[in-house]
Amino acid sequence: MPSDPAQSDPDTFCEAPAAYIVETYFVLRMVIAAGALVLPAALLLWVALDQGVTMMGSLSAFYYSPARSIFVGILVAIGVALVAYRGYTRGENALLNAAGVLSIVVALVPTGDSSLPGLTVAGVVHTVAAVGFFVLAALSIFFYGQETLGSLPDPTLRRRYRVAYRVLAGLVVAFPASAVLVAWVVGPSVALFAGEAAALYAFAGFWLVKTYELARSQVHRRVV
């Protein structure tokens, strides 16, 4: 009986088409997590290495700096990956698609320039999109993060994952909300940057923990 050509071909990454699909699925998850982790760190590193770039009061404010390319590029990459990613349920998929579109809007429609007075249409659109992104991300985690836990045989482990996902969902909203409140009370400061960065890290934390959970439960095999 002839062997599977995919298993004998040294030029293929995986032993079978199903494995190829699964690996692609997990790589896409890592792109989303890595983008959220890298963005704040990359901007801070640029500030540290380039004397021509000053520390900004928010992630979005870096649009008006030489680091614009990093800000725009990473947010667009996250947005495209979220849209391309297929949620486990229709509800999760819809929320992630919408969040991905809003991430791209945040990247391409600049926030208001702090050096200019008054509000602008672009600034309002940017703010609404940024708030919407975090809200939709939190909703997707809170309502659908636990959908695959039934594949784990240990009820204690399922409970721990469920608690972790709900905490992370709360942090994705609480961090930027508290930072906006502080910035509104004391004026523009790096508090907003810190809150946005913390929210992105909570968002990335969910994708990393969820990926580990999926790898343990092997629920990803249902995708193929």
Secondary structure, DSSP 8 states (H G I E B T S, - for coil): ----HHHH-TT-SSSSHHHHHHHHHHHHHHHHHHHHHHHHHHHHHHHHH-TT----SSSGGGGGSTTHHHHHHHHHHHHHHHHHS--SSHHHHHHHHHHHHHHHHHHHS----TTS-S--HHHHHHHHHHHHHHHHHHHHHHHHTTTTGGG-S-HHHHHHHHHHHHHHHHHHHHHHHHHHHHHHHH-S-HHHHHHHHHHHHHHHHHHHHHHHHHHHHTGGGGG-
